[in-house]
Amino acid sequence: MKFYIVGFFVAFLIGLTGVGGGTVTVPLLILMGIEPTIAIGISLGFSALIKIPSSMIYFFKGHIDKKTLIYLSLGGIPGVVLGSLILRKIYQQDHLKSVMLLLIGVIIVISSLINLWHTIKDYRPTTNKYTLLLPVCAFLIGFEVGTFSSGAGALGTLLLLSLTTLSPSDVVGTDIAFGLILSLIGGGIHLFQGLSDSSIIFKMVMGGIFGAIGGAYACMIFPKKPARIFLLIWLIFIGVMLFFRSLR
């Protein structure tokens, strides 16, 4: 039952605030006692499946910028493949697992702090002259997703908000499509390597379907910005907890 609840909770937050996926799923699963490497594989599989309906909706509404998605994929796909393969090496060495836990906590805190700044300041660029940097930055995001799962949505949104003049709807749609591509590839590699759990993914997806619907409706009722700020502050707290847990 607890995995149905986690799936519902994460999908609800994604629908309500646009932040979630690996950033929320991985620390929750780790705090529930699941091995970090397995938690990452589960998170990628869950994120891929839960983003398929959303991606289709944004695609048919014309809110996925294909040129930007191609730029992101050129860097993101090699990055997630490399990161996913490296995770296998980490899994085979016990002394590196605490380092990985520490890095997950640090990444969550840093990405949440930057997201919080963007949310409060409503910063937007006025030119697309930095678009050619997208593949390089996307490679780093893909690598991070393959090794830690945390941040495809949060970091991808930050990247598009910082380097493009896409509308908010196009930012969300393009980022969800990019996250779907990374999660499908990374999740597939993790599952093939035995670093995942399909039964837990199934339970989370079943709960996530209802969570996504609930989050979409809640978004129409609750102010999005305060909810997003609250979630980011909570994620900073979770990231700090993981950081200190890695030092034990």
C-alpha positions, 0 to 999 in steps of 0.5 A: 500500500505504501508504494501506491501512496508514494506514487499518488503523492509524487504524481500529485505534486508534479501536477500541482507544482511542475516539480517532482519526479526523481527529485521527490521519488528518490529521497522518499524511497531511500528514506523508506529503506530501499537501496539508493541504486535500486531507488534510482532505477525505480524512479526512472521507470516510474517517471517514464510511465507517468510522463507519457500521458502528459507528453501526449497532451502537450504534444497535441496542444503544440506546446513542445518546441521540437527544435529545442527538444532536438538540442536537448536530446543531442546532449541528454541521450549520451549523458544518460547512457553514460551515467546509467552505465557508471551507476553499475560500477558504483553498485559493485563498490560498497564504499561508493554508496555513501558518496552517492547518497551524499551527492544525491542530497547535495544535488537536491539542495542545490537544484531546489535553491536555484529553482526557489530563486527563479520562482521568487524572482520570476527571472526570464531571459530576453534573447535566445543567443545562448541556445547553442549551449543547450546540448552541453548543459543537457549532457550534464543533466542526462549524466546526472539523471542516469546516475542519481535520477534527481532533477530531470524536471527541475534542472531541465526547467531551469535550463530552459528558463535560463537560456530560452525565451519559450513561453511557460507552457512550452517550457513545461511541455518541452521539459516533460518530453525531454524528461520522458526521453531520458527516463525511458532510456535510463530506466531501460538500462537500469532495468536491464542491469537489474538495478530496478524493481518492476513490481514497485514501479507498477504499484507507484504508477497505479497510485500515480494515475489518480495523483496526476488527475488530482494534481491537475484539478488542484492546480486550478484551485490552489495558487501554483507559486506558493505551493511550489515554494513550499515544496522546494523548501521541503525538498531542501530539508529532505536533501539536508537529511540525506546529506547527514545520513551519508555521513553516518 
